[in-house]
């Protein structure tokens, strides 16, 4: 994991470049080119154009499971108002022909930068793991159809079906925090299109001869809000938003039609179906009440399924994250979020043997912004800090990227890690795809027991083969390989398990201050009212690198030379707090099971 320090400056430069040059959904041509170049130089077999602008990189490294790591690449039609020195001024054209400003307001630039950094790090340390790594850069997450497009283009048929799918999503939690939840972590999203028909007329000359679809649309918008208030059980969560309203070309002319797009969010398929039926009923009734010349058209444009994390795999990955980061940096979410994502499609939810997946949330809010936010509880502060899809969304660059690279790498190594020497992979995941999960049996196959089940002694959930990553050896020392000793092993004097370079980051000072070192001050504190950017980034920010160029395949390792790293010494990766520990065993029953009789 010391390689995080080496790769970070290049990842940071890549992130800044992506943030300055965002691209709309299914228009991610420059971004996908940059990802493909980085992966090819790191030794991956790279294929572009999957599902439109998607990129797939394959790294085969002996026997073992296939682990898919996914990121999203697209940005939002939004004008950035962060005041960052590398803020986007890009403009583009939406699919319906409207010109719009563009901004990475959902953190997909961080998703992508962390993914290529992790891919490069794992390529550089192949002697420590075994298996196949599938890196997927997905287009069209904001339109919620990019994952399906890649699957329809033969993602699994062409590159192999993975044994586990992992991803992280940037959120408004404090920067560097990792949040897990077994079962449902994100809700389902449904977008409905409504076309209302009227009769054209003139506002100043016989308006009575027309039927105004704008008036009908206004009545519909108002009445739709009663669905959540009056037709959804108060114990259920539901949100209904009318985000698109289009009609007419001139103020005094009655148009012949109006168009609405309505989005709903909920945590239950039954509630989603009920809301859709209510929308259809209200729309048709309001049109009939206004004597519309024809019945309106109601169309479900798209619907994403719930993001339902595999419970046992979530416990395994969160245990590995806790063993590396420490309990203070990893939390369990008590409730899911209502935001939607199409990531669940990679799990093939309608397949007889679905692919297990785990998504976790990566905090990005600068610590000083979080501390200054009003509210006595974390939930109050979450409502106050700029969140995803906000024009003021400005992640704490360094803390977010460092934690993201480490979290993805640890997640992959939970399945790919191996004992010292070539050959043996730790994980029994190679057979998981052939094991059917039933309600009456354990969700794990026999081959998975060593990885996910508690042993007789109540030890860590890691398999015997995972000891090199997480467990202490017989002498009480870490069983990490010689290359990892500087990071994880105790020295002879019983000092911290971190190397000398990491001590300033991990240890509390005499005054009981934060565990962050003085070197982290630039990360957490604003300089002259600006964000937590380092002065050493000035050269990169004032003179951004040109678009990447180079081969689409090749054995070279590392990113393109066109991405110049910032000057100055690298800071240490987010570490654990205190001495190394075994990954904590999971509870007997997941605290938030997604199985009946639980609501989620």
Secondary structure, DSSP 4 states (H G I P E B T S, - for coil): -THHHHHHHHHHHHHHHHHHT---TT--HHHHHHHHHHHHHTT-EEEEEETTTEEEEEEEESSS-EEEEEEE---BS----S--TT----EEE-TTS-EEE-B--SSHHHHHHHHHHHHHHHHHTGGGB-EEEEEEEES-TTTT-HHHHHHHTTHHHHH---SEEEEEEEEEEETT-EEE-SEEEE-EEEEEEEEEE-B-EETTB-GGGSB-HHHHHHHHHHHHHHHHHHHS-TTS-EEEEEEEEEE-SSTTEE-SEEEEEEEEEES-HHHHHHHHHHHHHHHHHHHHHTT-SSPPEEEEEEEEPPEEE-HHHHHHHHHHHHHHH-GGGEEE-SS-B----SGGGGG-TTSTTPPPEEEEEEEEE-HHHHHHS--SSHHHHHTTS--TT-TT----HHHHHHHHHHHHHHHHHHHHB--SSSS--S--GGGGGGSPP-SSS-SS-GGGHHHHS--TT---SS-GGGHHHH-B-TTSSB---GGGHHHH---TT---SS-GGGHHHHS--TT---S--GGGHHHHS-STTS-S--GGGHHHHHSPPPPP-S-SS-S--S--TTSPPPSSPPPPPP--SSS--PPPPPPSS-TT-SSTTS--
